[in-house]
Amino acid sequence: MDCVFCQIIQGAIPSQQVYADEQVYAFRDINPQAPVHVLVVPREHLPGLPALNDGHAALLLALHRAAHRVAVQEGIAERGYRLVVNSGPDAGQTVFHLHYHVLGGAPLGRFGR
């Protein structure tokens, strides 16, 4: 498969693992946008949010739990962190494998007013 995240999960491309379980793999972003920037991805290849269906409820829960575990482990849970999913090219999605960005470690800018 030519999906870069699938290759990372399989170990074909090196990564800095932060968390892993049977459903989820989390690793440091190579181009961090905050002091802490970890990507949380399902081991199952899903190209993005539109690919989700009712059968993915347990996977979504696992992703959110893993994201929080990463925040706790990285020491950003108490002060706060941002959990971001980009859906589609106009939103900035560049890798078409569902993934969450866990961002924190400093005050983050606000969106909107």
N, C-alpha and C positions, 0 to 999 in steps of 0.2 A: 504494500500500500504506500502511496506517495504522501500520505498525511504526516506532517512533521511531528505532531503530537502523538500519533500512533507509534512512530519510530522512537520517540523519547520514552514512551511507556514500555516499549519492547526492549529498550536498552541499546538500540542501534545508534542513537544519537545521545551523547552524554548530557546529563542535567544534574543540578544540585537538588536532590530530593529533600523535601521538607516533611512530607507525610505520605503514607501509602496504606491502603487496605485492599480488600478484594474487589471493591467497586470503584475506588478513587485513587488518583495519583496527583500529588501536589509538588511543584518545583518552583524554584526562583526564576523570575522573568529575566532574560538576558539583557533587556533594555528597561531597567526599572524606572517607574514614574513617581516613586515615593521611596522613602528609606526602607520600607518593607513592601515588596511587591512579589506576591506569590500567585502562581496560576494553579487553579484546582480544576482537574479535568476528569471526566468519567473514563474508565478503561474501555468502555463500549464506545465505538466510533458513532457519534451523532453529529451531523454537520452544523447544527445550531438549534436554537429554540424552536423553529417551526417543525423540527423532526420529532419533538416530544409528543407522546400520547398518554392516555390514562395508565398504560402499563409501566410508565416511567416514574410513577409517584414515589416509590421506594428509592429509586436512584436520585431523584431530586432531594429527598430528605438526606440521603447520604452525602450529597455534595454540600448541602448547607451545614450539616454537622461537621464535615471535614473542614470547611472554611472557618468555622468558629474554632475548631481545635487548632488550626494553623494560627489564628489570631491570638489565642491563649498562649500557645507555644512560643510565638514571636514576641510576646509581651505587649501587644497592642489592644487586647480585648477590653481592658478596663477603661482606657482613655477614649477608645473608639477607633473604628476602622470602616472602610468603605468596601462594599461588595458590588462589583460591576460585571455586567454581561453585555457585550456588544452583539447586536443582532443585525447582520447584513453589512454590506460594504459602506453604505452611507452612515452607519453608526460607528464605523471604524473596525469592523471585524476583518481581520487579515488572515487568520487561520480558521478554516471551516471545520472545526471540531469543537463542539460545545465546551466552553471554559469560563470560569469565574476568575476575576482579578480580585485578590485580597490586597488592599492598599492601606497603609497607615504608617505610624512612626513619627508623624509630625502633623500639625494642623493642615488639613486639606482645604483647598479652595472651594467656594460654594458655587453651585450652579443656579442660574436664575436669580430672582430677587424675592 
